[in-house]
Each structure stands twice: as structure tokens, then as C-alpha cells.
Amino acid sequence: MDILGATLRVYVDDLDKAIPFYEGLAGGPAMRFERGGVEVAAIGCFLLMSGPESQLEVLRKVAATIAVTDVEETQRVLTSLGADVIAGPVPTPVGRNLIARHPDGAIYEYVDRRA
């Protein structure tokens, strides 16, 4: 399992107002999509999210998003080390993801870029 990097999760009230700042900061355009009623903009190492508080409350429990080469391999490594995969792997607009609870209780999202 190769960890390629981490994405900072940023919760904003107004995605349209927040995007220009983060595009300037990261030096590139936002990739926008919607998932489960939450609007998302991926910009560099930032993942901006805006939506109903009931949906964001669940997302806030995830400490970080970690990019990996292969989510299925990551699932095998995580479970062999005692983590509990609580969701996924499932396809997303940009690849596949899973959500895992580590033995210490921390919850992380793992994503790959596979179609």
C-alpha cells in the first residue's frame, strides 16, 4: 500500500465564494462535483465541502482524506492491522474510496484515482 498524500477537508458556508481564494492559493482550477447532497470542490490539496448540516455532521467525523494507489489493497492492509472498514470500497466521481476506523478510533477516508 502506497500513501500518496493527504487532503485537507475544509467546510465552508458558501462554496462559490470560497473557491476563488483556494484556486489562487493552490494555483489551479477547482474540480467540482456533488455527492449525497453535499457540494464539493477539489483544489490542489484542499477538499472544500458545503451542504446541509445533517450531511456535514457525518463528514466532520472523518479526520482526513488519504490518497493511495489502490483502495482494495489498502483495505487488505488496514484490516490486517486491526482497522475496521465501515464503508466501501465504492466508486466516486474521481476514483474509489473507503472509510476506515483505526484501532485508536480515528476515522479516515482512503481514495484512489482508478476509474
All heavy atoms as an XYZ file, in Angstrom:
862
protein
N       0.849     -1.174      0.000
C       0.000      0.000      0.000
C       0.892      1.233      0.000
O       1.727      1.383      0.866
C      -0.889     -0.012      1.247
C      -1.719      1.230      1.403
S      -2.720      1.208      2.908
C      -1.807      2.365      3.891
N       0.717      2.098     -0.972
C       1.469      3.339     -1.036
C       0.556      4.510     -0.708
O      -0.496      4.670     -1.328
C       2.056      3.561     -2.432
C       3.128      2.538     -2.777
O       3.863      2.123     -1.863
O       3.203      2.158     -3.953
N       0.954      5.318      0.272
C       0.234      6.553      0.583
C       0.849      7.656     -0.263
O       2.050      7.908     -0.205
C       0.309      6.882      2.082
C      -0.452      5.814      2.877
C      -0.259      8.278      2.348
C      -0.384      5.983      4.384
N       0.020      8.306     -1.068
C       0.498      9.327     -1.999
C       0.410     10.736     -1.435
O       1.071     11.640     -1.935
C      -0.311      9.248     -3.295
C      -0.328      7.877     -3.968
C      -1.270      7.882     -5.162
C       1.075      7.474     -4.375
N      -0.418     10.947     -0.425
C      -0.580     12.267      0.164
C      -1.889     12.356      0.913
O      -2.653     11.390      0.975
N      -2.152     13.511      1.479
C      -3.384     13.734      2.237
C      -4.051     15.011      1.746
O      -3.385     15.922      1.256
C      -3.086     13.834      3.727
N      -5.355     15.044      1.898
C      -6.149     16.196      1.500
C      -6.747     16.829      2.737
O      -7.270     16.128      3.611
C      -7.273     15.760      0.533
O      -6.674     15.150     -0.608
C      -8.108     16.932      0.090
N      -6.666     18.145      2.804
C      -7.244     18.880      3.919
C      -8.716     19.112      3.660
O      -9.104     19.637      2.612
C      -6.517     20.215      4.085
C      -5.007     20.097      4.262
C      -4.358     21.456      4.152
C      -4.689     19.444      5.584
N      -9.554     18.734      4.591
C     -11.003     18.885      4.462
C     -11.405     20.245      5.034
O     -11.130     20.525      6.199
C     -11.691     17.737      5.171
C     -11.290     16.379      4.591
C     -11.666     15.222      5.472
N     -13.074     14.951      5.489
C     -13.702     14.118      4.652
N     -13.004     13.474      3.751
N     -14.991     13.935      4.733
N     -12.063     21.067      4.218
C     -12.456     22.416      4.616
C     -13.968     22.536      4.422
O     -14.474     22.313      3.318
C     -11.733     23.492      3.766
C     -12.136     24.885      4.205
C     -10.224     23.305      3.834
N     -14.680     22.888      5.479
C     -16.129     23.033      5.426
C     -16.453     24.513      5.325
O     -16.007     25.301      6.165
C     -16.762     22.404      6.668
C     -16.358     20.949      6.797
C     -15.270     20.578      7.581
C     -17.026     19.967      6.088
C     -14.866     19.255      7.666
C     -16.637     18.636      6.158
C     -15.558     18.292      6.950
O     -15.161     16.985      7.027
N     -17.207     24.890      4.284
C     -17.499     26.298      4.038
C     -19.001     26.499      3.904
O     -19.735     25.590      3.496
C     -16.778     26.822      2.776
C     -15.262     26.718      2.941
C     -17.220     26.088      1.528
N     -19.456     27.713      4.239
C     -20.873     28.045      4.093
C     -21.244     28.300      2.643
O     -22.332     27.944      2.201
C     -21.225     29.283      4.939
C     -21.122     29.003      6.426
O     -21.371     27.854      6.843
O     -20.792     29.933      7.174
N     -20.354     28.944      1.896
C     -20.644     29.322      0.513
C     -19.496     28.866     -0.381
O     -18.435     29.499     -0.431
C     -20.831     30.835      0.420
C     -21.302     31.311     -0.928
O     -20.986     30.655     -1.946
O     -21.990     32.350     -0.982
N     -19.711     27.780     -1.077
C     -18.664     27.192     -1.910
C     -18.230     28.155     -3.018
O     -17.036     28.300     -3.275
C     -19.165     25.877     -2.512
C     -18.126     24.934     -3.085
C     -17.162     24.449     -2.018
C     -18.797     23.744     -3.741
N     -19.182     28.812     -3.657
C     -18.854     29.734     -4.751
C     -17.960     30.884     -4.285
O     -17.076     31.319     -5.026
C     -20.127     30.286     -5.399
C     -20.887     29.205     -6.162
O     -20.234     28.320     -6.747
O     -22.133     29.258     -6.167
N     -18.184     31.365     -3.065
C     -17.343     32.443     -2.544
C     -15.959     31.946     -2.138
O     -14.974     32.660     -2.256
C     -18.019     33.111     -1.326
C     -19.151     34.046     -1.712
C     -19.805     34.639     -0.487
C     -18.984     35.791      0.045
N     -19.672     36.500      1.150
N     -15.866     30.710     -1.665
C     -14.599     30.170     -1.162
C     -13.664     29.723     -2.288
O     -12.439     29.789     -2.143
C     -14.865     28.997     -0.216
N     -14.217     29.258     -3.395
C     -13.404     28.678     -4.471
C     -12.321     29.620     -4.994
O     -11.162     29.201     -5.121
C     -14.290     28.134     -5.601
C     -14.932     26.826     -5.144
C     -13.501     27.915     -6.891
C     -15.942     26.246     -6.118
N     -12.620     30.886     -5.323
C     -11.562     31.738     -5.883
C     -10.330     31.861     -4.978
O      -9.192     31.844     -5.463
C     -12.245     33.086     -6.077
C     -13.694     32.749     -6.244
C     -13.917     31.568     -5.337
N     -10.546     31.957     -3.670
C      -9.410     32.054     -2.744
C      -8.539     30.802     -2.843
O      -7.311     30.886     -2.984
C      -9.888     32.256     -1.307
C      -8.770     32.166     -0.313
C      -7.933     33.255     -0.095
C      -8.522     30.996      0.388
C      -6.877     33.173      0.807
C      -7.479     30.902      1.288
C      -6.653     31.994      1.502
N      -9.163     29.629     -2.770
C      -8.399     28.383     -2.779
C      -7.781     28.093     -4.144
O      -6.700     27.503     -4.225
C      -9.263     27.221     -2.279
C      -9.420     27.273     -0.783
C     -10.518     27.891     -0.199
C      -8.447     26.748      0.056
C     -10.644     27.973      1.177
C      -8.566     26.815      1.435
C      -9.671     27.427      1.988
O      -9.786     27.505      3.361
N      -8.427     28.528     -5.236
C      -7.805     28.400     -6.549
C      -6.543     29.252     -6.615
O      -5.520     28.815     -7.142
C      -8.792     28.814     -7.648
C      -9.861     27.782     -7.911
C     -10.856     28.216     -8.974
O     -11.105     29.438     -9.120
O     -11.404     27.326     -9.649
N      -6.598     30.460     -6.067
C      -5.415     31.309     -6.031
C      -4.325     30.740     -5.149
O      -3.139     30.781     -5.480
N      -4.719     30.184     -4.022
C      -3.766     29.614     -3.079
C      -3.088     28.369     -3.658
O      -1.871     28.217     -3.578
C      -4.485     29.266     -1.773
C      -3.666     28.826     -0.591
C      -2.704     29.923     -0.150
C      -4.579     28.450      0.566
N      -3.880     27.488     -4.282
C      -3.346     26.234     -4.804
C      -2.787     26.375     -6.216
O      -2.072     25.492     -6.685
C      -4.434     25.160     -4.792
N      -3.130     27.466     -6.891
C      -2.605     27.694     -8.228
C      -3.230     26.844     -9.310
O      -2.571     26.496    -10.283
N      -4.495     26.483     -9.128
C      -5.156     25.678    -10.151
C      -6.659     25.740    -10.008
O      -7.181     26.232     -9.010
N      -7.360     25.223    -11.015
C      -8.821     25.289    -11.004
C      -9.457     24.227    -10.106
O      -8.878     23.169     -9.855
C      -9.193     25.030    -12.467
C      -8.098     24.150    -12.966
C      -6.844     24.631    -12.251
N     -10.669     24.530     -9.673
C     -11.443     23.592     -8.859
C     -12.073     22.523     -9.738
O     -12.514     22.799    -10.846
C     -12.538     24.344     -8.107
N     -12.091     21.307     -9.235
C     -12.874     20.244     -9.842
C     -14.096     20.066     -8.956
O     -13.972     19.686     -7.786
C     -12.083     18.943     -9.923
C     -12.859     17.861    -10.630
S     -11.931     16.322    -10.819
C     -11.936     15.725     -9.139
N     -15.264     20.375     -9.485
C     -16.494     20.362     -8.679
C     -17.314     19.115     -8.949
O     -17.374     18.625    -10.066
C     -17.314     21.604     -8.990
C     -16.634     22.887     -8.532
C     -17.509     24.071     -8.756
N     -18.661     24.013     -7.861
C     -19.337     25.097     -7.471
N     -18.999     26.283     -7.896
N     -20.367     24.970     -6.668
N     -17.969     18.639     -7.885
C     -18.933     17.559     -8.011
C     -19.855     17.602     -6.805
O     -19.629     18.354     -5.859
C     -18.255     16.192     -8.171
C     -17.291     15.817     -7.081
C     -17.691     15.050     -6.007
C     -15.955     16.211     -7.153
C     -16.791     14.685     -5.011
C     -15.054     15.842     -6.173
C     -15.477     15.087     -5.089
N     -20.907     16.809     -6.867
C     -21.882     16.736     -5.782
C     -22.000     15.280     -5.360
O     -21.952     14.377     -6.187
C     -23.238     17.261     -6.285
C     -24.310     17.352     -5.210
C     -25.141     16.085     -5.091
O     -25.273     15.346     -6.084
O     -25.624     15.805     -3.992
N     -22.125     15.076     -4.062
C     -22.261     13.712     -3.561
C     -23.137     13.719     -2.315
O     -22.815     14.380     -1.331
C     -20.886     13.139     -3.227
C     -20.969     11.744     -2.686
C     -20.116     10.829     -3.478
N     -20.382      9.476     -3.017
C     -19.511      8.534     -2.998
N     -18.311      8.767     -3.428
N     -19.821      7.342     -2.582
N     -24.255     13.047     -2.389
C     -25.137     12.917     -1.232
C     -25.656     14.239     -0.701
O     -25.795     14.396      0.502
N     -25.920     15.186     -1.584
C     -26.435     16.480     -1.162
C     -25.377     17.470     -0.736
O     -25.690     18.589     -0.338
N     -24.107     17.081     -0.813
C     -23.005     17.967     -0.430
C     -22.274     18.391     -1.704
O     -21.915     17.554     -2.530
C     -22.033     17.267      0.538
C     -20.810     18.119      0.824
C     -22.756     16.903      1.833
N     -22.079     19.696     -1.862
C     -21.293     20.214     -2.979
C     -19.824     20.162     -2.586
O     -19.465     20.537     -1.469
C     -21.684     21.657     -3.280
C     -23.073     21.823     -3.852
C     -23.326     23.267     -4.165
O     -22.743     23.786     -5.136
O     -24.102     23.880     -3.413
N     -18.987     19.714     -3.519
C     -17.565     19.516     -3.236
C     -16.737     20.192     -4.318
O     -17.096     20.165     -5.493
C     -17.227     18.010     -3.175
C     -15.755     17.795     -2.868
C     -18.110     17.290     -2.166
N     -15.635     20.798     -3.898
C     -14.648     21.338     -4.839
C     -13.275     20.847     -4.399
O     -12.844     21.103     -3.274
C     -14.690     22.862     -4.856
N     -12.611     20.102     -5.285
C     -11.250     19.643     -5.033
C     -10.303     20.615     -5.715
O     -10.395     20.840     -6.925
C     -11.058     18.237     -5.582
N      -9.417     21.216     -4.908
C      -8.478     22.217     -5.424
C      -7.122     21.942     -4.793
O      -6.916     22.187     -3.599
C      -8.926     23.651     -5.066
C     -10.397     23.878     -5.427
C      -8.024     24.681     -5.739
C     -11.000     25.122     -4.819
N      -6.206     21.424     -5.578
C      -4.898     21.096     -5.018
C      -5.051     20.118     -3.870
O      -5.714     19.095     -4.000
N      -4.489     20.455     -2.718
C      -4.582     19.575     -1.547
C      -5.792     19.889     -0.669
O      -5.912     19.355      0.431
C      -3.300     19.655     -0.727
S      -3.042     21.250      0.054
N      -6.699     20.728     -1.152
C      -7.876     21.126     -0.388
C      -9.134     20.469     -0.951
O      -9.317     20.394     -2.162
C      -8.063     22.649     -0.413
C      -6.909     23.403      0.167
C      -5.955     23.977     -0.659
C      -6.758     23.543      1.543
C      -4.879     24.664     -0.132
C      -5.682     24.224      2.073
C      -4.734     24.792      1.236
N     -10.004     20.030     -0.062
C     -11.304     19.493     -0.428
C     -12.347     20.334      0.294
O     -12.555     20.182      1.501
C     -11.407     18.022     -0.010
C     -12.595     17.243     -0.517
C     -12.569     17.139     -2.029
C     -12.609     15.856      0.105
N     -12.967     21.261     -0.445
C     -13.971     22.146      0.130
C     -15.327     21.474      0.057
O     -15.674     20.866     -0.965
C     -14.035     23.466     -0.637
C     -12.971     24.513     -0.334
C     -11.596     24.038     -0.666
C     -13.283     25.800     -1.048
N     -16.110     21.580      1.134
C     -17.426     20.962      1.178
C     -18.436     21.928      1.745
O     -18.149     22.650      2.707
C     -17.380     19.691      2.016
C     -16.568     18.594      1.382
S     -16.516     17.118      2.387
C     -14.971     17.380      3.234
N     -19.629     21.922      1.155
C     -20.717     22.779      1.604
C     -22.025     22.032      1.404
O     -22.212     21.362      0.386
C     -20.720     24.086      0.804
O     -21.733     24.942      1.254
N     -22.923     22.142      2.371
C     -24.207     21.471      2.239
C     -24.977     21.497      3.529
O     -24.625     22.221      4.471
N     -26.033     20.689      3.585
C     -26.864     20.639      4.785
C     -26.058     20.179      6.003
O     -25.244     19.263      5.902
C     -27.939     19.612      4.440
C     -27.881     19.435      2.964
C     -26.493     19.789      2.542
N     -26.298     20.809      7.117
C     -25.563     20.485      8.338
C     -25.701     19.012      8.707
O     -24.751     18.402      9.205
C     -26.007     21.373      9.498
C     -25.184     21.206     10.758
C     -23.681     21.390     10.553
O     -23.271     22.289      9.790
O     -22.901     20.618     11.157
N     -26.856     18.419      8.442
C     -27.040     16.999      8.772
C     -26.059     16.121      8.007
O     -25.573     15.112      8.536
C     -28.478     16.568      8.467
O     -28.767     16.743      7.096
N     -25.732     16.486      6.770
C     -24.754     15.735      5.976
C     -23.322     16.065      6.408
O     -22.474     15.185      6.494
C     -24.923     16.051      4.492
C     -26.251     15.601      3.918
C     -26.387     14.093      3.944
O     -25.438     13.371      3.716
N     -27.579     13.618      4.224
N     -23.060     17.342      6.659
C     -21.710     17.755      7.056
C     -21.322     17.187      8.416
O     -20.152     16.893      8.655
C     -21.597     19.276      7.061
C     -21.738     19.957      5.700
C     -21.651     21.464      5.863
C     -20.707     19.459      4.717
N     -22.302     17.021      9.293
C     -22.022     16.467     10.624
C     -21.372     15.090     10.513
O     -20.428     14.771     11.227
C     -23.326     16.378     11.420
C     -23.164     15.816     12.806
C     -24.493     15.711     13.546
O     -25.515     16.194     13.046
O     -24.474     15.128     14.638
N     -21.849     14.282      9.590
C     -21.274     12.951      9.360
C     -19.867     13.084      8.788
O     -18.929     12.413      9.232
C     -22.181     12.131      8.415
C     -21.509     10.823      8.023
C     -23.525     11.880      9.059
N     -19.690     13.972      7.808
C     -18.387     14.146      7.162
C     -17.324     14.667      8.117
O     -16.148     14.350      7.979
C     -18.514     15.082      5.959
C     -19.384     14.559      4.813
C     -19.579     15.628      3.764
C     -18.791     13.296      4.221
N     -17.726     15.477      9.070
C     -16.766     16.043     10.035
C     -16.125     14.983     10.927
O     -15.099     15.230     11.548
C     -17.436     17.109     10.887
C     -17.656     18.402     10.150
C     -18.143     19.508     11.103
N     -18.196     20.761     10.419
C     -19.311     21.353      9.987
N     -20.482     20.784     10.220
N     -19.278     22.499      9.358
N     -16.702     13.804     10.984
C     -16.124     12.727     11.793
C     -14.894     12.120     11.127
O     -14.132     11.410     11.763
C     -17.175     11.651     12.048
C     -18.313     12.160     12.915
C     -19.372     11.116     13.117
C     -20.488     11.716     13.965
N     -21.583     10.786     14.165
N     -14.708     12.399      9.829
C     -13.557     11.876      9.087
C     -12.402     12.863      9.248
O     -12.497     14.022      8.863
C     -13.912     11.673      7.596
C     -12.697     11.185      6.827
C     -15.074     10.704      7.457
N     -11.303     12.393      9.827
C     -10.174     13.268     10.157
C      -9.453     13.795      8.926
O      -9.010     14.941      8.911
C      -9.186     12.528     11.057
N      -9.317     12.969      7.889
C      -8.580     13.386      6.688
C      -8.898     12.440      5.553
O      -9.402     11.334      5.758
C      -7.071     13.391      6.950
N      -8.573     12.874      4.355
C      -8.665     12.038      3.167
C      -7.243     11.706      2.738
O      -6.423     12.606      2.566
C      -9.416     12.773      2.037
O     -10.743     13.062      2.489
C      -9.469     11.931      0.783
N      -6.965     10.420      2.586
C      -5.622      9.961      2.266
C      -5.638      9.312      0.879
O      -6.421      8.388      0.632
C      -5.125      8.959      3.327
C      -5.110      9.636      4.701
C      -3.764      8.397      2.948
C      -4.882      8.701      5.850
N      -4.801      9.819     -0.017
C      -4.690      9.262     -1.366
C      -3.772      8.045     -1.343
O      -2.688      8.090     -0.763
C      -4.149     10.316     -2.330
N      -4.239      6.970     -1.971
C      -3.472      5.735     -2.054
C      -3.480      5.238     -3.501
O      -4.278      5.689     -4.318
C      -4.044      4.645     -1.117
C      -3.911      5.057      0.337
C      -5.498      4.329     -1.452
N      -2.598      4.302     -3.802
C      -2.544      3.781     -5.170
C      -3.694      2.833     -5.466
O      -4.165      2.782     -6.599
C      -1.212      3.061     -5.434
O      -1.004      2.090     -4.403
C      -0.061      4.042     -5.466
N      -4.151      2.080     -4.474
C      -5.180      1.075     -4.712
C      -6.006      0.876     -3.444
O      -5.484      0.411     -2.423
C      -4.521     -0.235     -5.137
C      -5.512     -1.304     -5.534
O      -6.414     -1.623     -4.735
O      -5.389     -1.830     -6.647
N      -7.287      1.205     -3.520
C      -8.163      1.119     -2.348
C      -8.346     -0.327     -1.873
O      -8.393     -0.579     -0.671
C      -9.524      1.801     -2.647
C     -10.596      1.376     -1.677
C      -9.366      3.307     -2.608
N      -8.443     -1.265     -2.796
C      -8.634     -2.659     -2.382
C      -7.415     -3.196     -1.643
O      -7.545     -3.902     -0.637
C      -9.012     -3.522     -3.577
C     -10.415     -3.182     -4.065
C     -10.776     -3.851     -5.368
O      -9.955     -4.634     -5.892
O     -11.873     -3.564     -5.867
N      -6.227     -2.857     -2.111
C      -5.010     -3.243     -1.395
C      -4.982     -2.579     -0.026
O      -4.620     -3.200      0.979
C      -3.766     -2.856     -2.192
C      -2.472     -3.187     -1.461
C      -1.235     -2.614     -2.136
O      -1.356     -1.892     -3.139
O      -0.142     -2.883     -1.616
N      -5.380     -1.319      0.023
C      -5.427     -0.581      1.283
C      -6.382     -1.247      2.256
O      -6.089     -1.373      3.448
C      -5.833      0.878      1.023
O      -4.844      1.480      0.180
C      -5.957      1.671      2.312
N      -7.522     -1.714      1.759
C      -8.478     -2.414      2.614
C      -7.838     -3.649      3.240
O      -7.991     -3.897      4.441
C      -9.721     -2.807      1.811
C     -10.752     -3.543      2.638
C     -11.983     -3.903      1.841
O     -11.985     -3.892      0.614
N     -13.046     -4.229      2.535
N      -7.103     -4.413      2.450
C      -6.431     -5.611      2.980
C      -5.415     -5.247      4.064
O      -5.352     -5.886      5.111
C      -5.758     -6.386      1.852
C      -6.736     -7.097      0.933
C      -6.046     -8.046     -0.042
N      -5.212     -7.351     -1.015
C      -5.654     -6.833     -2.159
N      -6.930     -6.915     -2.465
N      -4.821     -6.241     -2.995
N      -4.625     -4.203      3.811
C      -3.613     -3.782      4.795
C      -4.294     -3.286      6.068
O      -3.907     -3.667      7.181
C      -2.684     -2.702      4.199
C      -1.785     -2.097      5.267
C      -1.845     -3.283      3.064
N      -5.288     -2.440      5.907
C      -5.979     -1.885      7.081
C      -6.578     -2.985      7.948
O      -6.397     -2.982      9.176
C      -7.076     -0.917      6.640
C      -6.620      0.433      6.093
C      -7.780      1.152      5.422
C      -6.012      1.292      7.193
N      -7.300     -3.914      7.337
C      -7.934     -4.963      8.143
C      -6.896     -5.878      8.782
O      -7.088     -6.323      9.910
C      -8.949     -5.776      7.305
O      -8.306     -6.311      6.155
C     -10.129     -4.905      6.881
N      -5.773     -6.122      8.088
C      -4.731     -6.962      8.684
C      -4.088     -6.292      9.892
O      -3.549     -6.965     10.768
C      -3.664     -7.324      7.649
O      -2.818     -6.221      7.367
N      -4.158     -4.967      9.939
C      -3.581     -4.215     11.061
C      -4.600     -3.907     12.154
O      -4.281     -3.237     13.128
C      -2.957     -2.908     10.547
C      -1.736     -3.081      9.641
C      -1.341     -1.742      9.027
C      -0.579     -3.688     10.426
N      -5.840     -4.381     11.973
C      -6.843     -4.208     13.018
C      -7.818     -3.069     12.812
O      -8.622     -2.781     13.694
N      -7.790     -2.419     11.649
C      -8.758     -1.356     11.365
C     -10.085     -1.979     10.956
O     -10.140     -3.116     10.486
C      -8.238     -0.439     10.264
N     -11.154     -1.221     11.113
C     -12.495     -1.644     10.738
C     -12.939     -0.815      9.544
O     -13.050      0.413      9.662
C     -13.436     -1.432     11.929
C     -14.857     -1.849     11.643
O     -15.072     -2.753     10.810
O     -15.767     -1.270     12.254
N     -13.143     -1.438      8.401
C     -13.644     -0.722      7.231
C     -15.146     -0.564      7.419
O     -15.882     -1.545      7.467
C     -13.304     -1.469      5.921
C     -13.939     -0.769      4.732
C     -11.794     -1.544      5.754
N     -15.600      0.693      7.551
C     -17.007      0.950      7.858
C     -17.824      1.343      6.628
O     -19.049      1.360      6.700
C     -17.158      1.987      8.992
C     -16.441      3.288      8.680
C     -16.638      1.423     10.306
C     -16.562      4.363      9.751
N     -17.167      1.618      5.514
C     -17.879      1.899      4.262
C     -16.944      1.674      3.085
O     -15.779      2.052      3.133
C     -18.389      3.332      4.243
N     -17.470      1.058      2.034
C     -16.709      0.894      0.804
C     -15.946     -0.409      0.761
O     -16.114     -1.264      1.623
N     -15.138     -0.518     -0.275
C     -14.846      0.454     -1.322
C     -16.051      0.676     -2.249
O     -16.771     -0.261     -2.560
C     -13.688     -0.146     -2.100
C     -13.209     -1.322     -1.325
C     -14.301     -1.713     -0.402
N     -16.214      1.934     -2.660
C     -17.270      2.313     -3.588
C     -16.705      3.283     -4.621
O     -15.742      3.996     -4.350
C     -18.474      2.968     -2.866
C     -19.138      2.001     -1.905
C     -18.062      4.225     -2.128
N     -17.318      3.311     -5.819
C     -16.876      4.286     -6.816
C     -17.290      5.699     -6.420
O     -18.319      5.889     -5.775
C     -17.584      3.841     -8.098
C     -18.633      2.879     -7.695
C     -18.334      2.410     -6.307
N     -16.463      6.673     -6.800
C     -16.757      8.089     -6.585
C     -16.551      8.800     -7.922
O     -16.074      8.183     -8.877
C     -15.813      8.711     -5.533
O     -14.518      8.861     -6.105
C     -15.735      7.892     -4.263
N     -16.868     10.094     -7.991
C     -16.635     10.807     -9.251
C     -15.170     10.842     -9.701
O     -14.888     11.085    -10.859
C     -17.137     12.218     -8.949
C     -18.153     12.031     -7.876
C     -17.616     10.894     -7.038
N     -14.235     10.598     -8.779
C     -12.814     10.683     -9.136
C     -12.037      9.383     -8.945
O     -10.835      9.350     -9.125
C     -12.111     11.821     -8.343
C     -12.667     13.162     -8.736
C     -12.218     11.591     -6.848
N     -12.687      8.307     -8.579
C     -11.997      7.043     -8.343
C     -12.825      6.159     -7.436
O     -14.022      6.024     -7.605
N     -12.170      5.580     -6.432
C     -12.863      4.749     -5.447
C     -12.451      5.201     -4.057
O     -11.383      5.773     -3.877
C     -12.488      3.278     -5.630
C     -12.887      2.724     -6.976
C     -12.369      1.327     -7.169
N     -10.913      1.301     -7.032
C     -10.201      0.203     -6.910
N     -10.766     -0.968     -6.899
N      -8.889      0.266     -6.808
N     -13.308      4.927     -3.071
C     -12.946      5.270     -1.708
C     -13.453      4.232     -0.727
O     -14.285      3.388     -1.047
C     -13.435      6.669     -1.332
C     -14.901      6.714     -0.946
O     -15.693      5.859     -1.334
N     -15.275      7.716     -0.198
N     -12.910      4.314      0.460
C     -13.419      3.569      1.601
C     -13.217      4.423      2.835
O     -12.385      5.333      2.845
C     -12.751      2.191      1.739
C     -11.264      2.089      2.085
C     -10.986      2.312      3.569
C     -10.763      0.713      1.701
N     -13.999      4.131      3.857
C     -13.878      4.812      5.143
C     -13.487      3.758      6.166
O     -14.107      2.684      6.226
C     -15.212      5.472      5.581
C     -15.793      6.352      4.484
C     -15.038      6.214      6.903
C     -15.134      7.669      4.293
N     -12.455      4.043      6.950
C     -11.972      3.075      7.933
C     -11.786      3.729      9.291
O     -11.376      4.884      9.393
C     -10.648      2.467      7.470
N     -12.102      2.953     10.323
C     -11.844      3.365     11.701
C     -10.595      2.629     12.166
O     -10.539      1.397     12.164
C     -13.018      3.011     12.611
C     -12.808      3.464     14.061
C     -13.967      3.102     14.988
N     -15.233      3.649     14.530
C     -16.241      2.922     14.016
N     -16.134      1.612     13.908
N     -17.357      3.496     13.627
N      -9.572      3.395     12.515
C      -8.323      2.814     13.000
C      -8.527      2.285     14.416
O      -9.465      2.681     15.111
C      -7.227      3.877     13.006
C      -6.805      4.289     11.619
N      -5.726      5.103     11.399
C      -7.302      4.002     10.379
C      -5.573      5.304     10.107
N      -6.520      4.658      9.468
N      -7.652      1.405     14.879
C      -7.792      0.858     16.230
C      -7.852      1.930     17.331
O      -8.454      1.707     18.382
C      -6.557     -0.027     16.393
C      -6.225     -0.454     15.001
C      -6.552      0.753     14.155
N      -7.265      3.117     17.083
C      -7.317      4.188     18.085
C      -8.615      4.978     18.034
O      -8.815      5.908     18.807
C      -6.118      5.136     17.926
C      -6.095      5.861     16.590
O      -7.053      5.738     15.796
O      -5.098      6.559     16.327
N      -9.517      4.637     17.100
C     -10.808      5.309     16.989
C     -10.873      6.391     15.927
O     -11.953      6.859     15.578
N      -9.733      6.813     15.394
C      -9.721      7.844     14.348
C     -10.324      7.271     13.064
O     -10.124      6.102     12.737
C      -8.298      8.327     14.094
N     -11.064      8.122     12.347
C     -11.718      7.713     11.108
C     -11.093      8.476      9.949
O     -10.948      9.695      9.997
C     -13.236      7.980     11.178
C     -13.852      7.162     12.316
C     -13.904      7.644      9.844
C     -15.305      7.459     12.578
N     -10.725      7.723      8.889
C     -10.100      8.306      7.705
C     -10.797      7.800      6.446
O     -11.289      6.671      6.407
C      -8.611      7.923      7.626
C      -7.795      8.510      8.729
C      -7.586      7.815      9.914
C      -7.233      9.780      8.602
C      -6.834      8.357     10.938
C      -6.483     10.323      9.629
C      -6.290      9.621     10.795
O      -5.561     10.154     11.812
N     -10.772      8.639      5.432
C     -11.204      8.246      4.097
C      -9.949      7.939      3.290
O      -8.998      8.715      3.321
C     -11.991      9.364      3.424
C     -12.357      9.044      1.991
C     -13.003     10.208      1.255
O     -12.628     11.377      1.524
O     -13.857      9.935      0.409
N      -9.954      6.829      2.567
C      -8.869      6.463      1.659
C      -9.422      6.482      0.244
O     -10.510      5.956     -0.002
C      -8.331      5.069      1.985
C      -7.585      5.018      3.298
C      -8.265      4.841      4.500
C      -6.211      5.169      3.334
C      -7.576      4.805      5.714
C      -5.513      5.132      4.540
C      -6.213      4.951      5.721
O      -5.531      4.921      6.910
N      -8.707      7.117     -0.697
C      -9.176      7.241     -2.071
C      -8.074      6.868     -3.055
O      -6.894      7.045     -2.778
C      -9.668      8.676     -2.391
C     -10.809      9.076     -1.491
C      -8.545      9.689     -2.278
N      -8.502      6.324     -4.202
C      -7.570      6.139     -5.304
C      -8.163      6.822     -6.532
O      -9.279      7.318     -6.503
C      -7.227      4.659     -5.544
C      -8.402      3.803     -6.005
O      -9.367      4.344     -6.579
O      -8.347      2.582     -5.789
N      -7.415      6.883     -7.598
C      -7.838      7.603     -8.804
C      -8.243      6.650     -9.921
O      -8.272      7.027    -11.061
C      -6.722      8.518     -9.296
C      -6.339      9.583     -8.319
C      -7.314     10.699     -8.363
N      -6.875     11.766     -7.480
C      -7.691     12.635     -6.949
N      -8.972     12.585     -7.203
N      -7.227     13.573     -6.160
N      -8.562      5.417     -9.593
C      -8.942      4.456    -10.618
C     -10.353      4.734    -11.116
O     -11.202      5.189    -10.378
C      -8.904      3.038    -10.062
C      -7.497      2.607     -9.777
C      -7.481      1.199     -9.309
N      -6.095      0.788     -9.205
C      -5.704     -0.441     -9.342
N      -6.577     -1.394     -9.558
N      -4.443     -0.736     -9.235
N     -10.595      4.417    -12.366
C     -11.930      4.606    -12.954
C     -12.873      3.532    -12.470
O     -12.479      2.466    -12.107
C     -11.816      4.577    -14.467
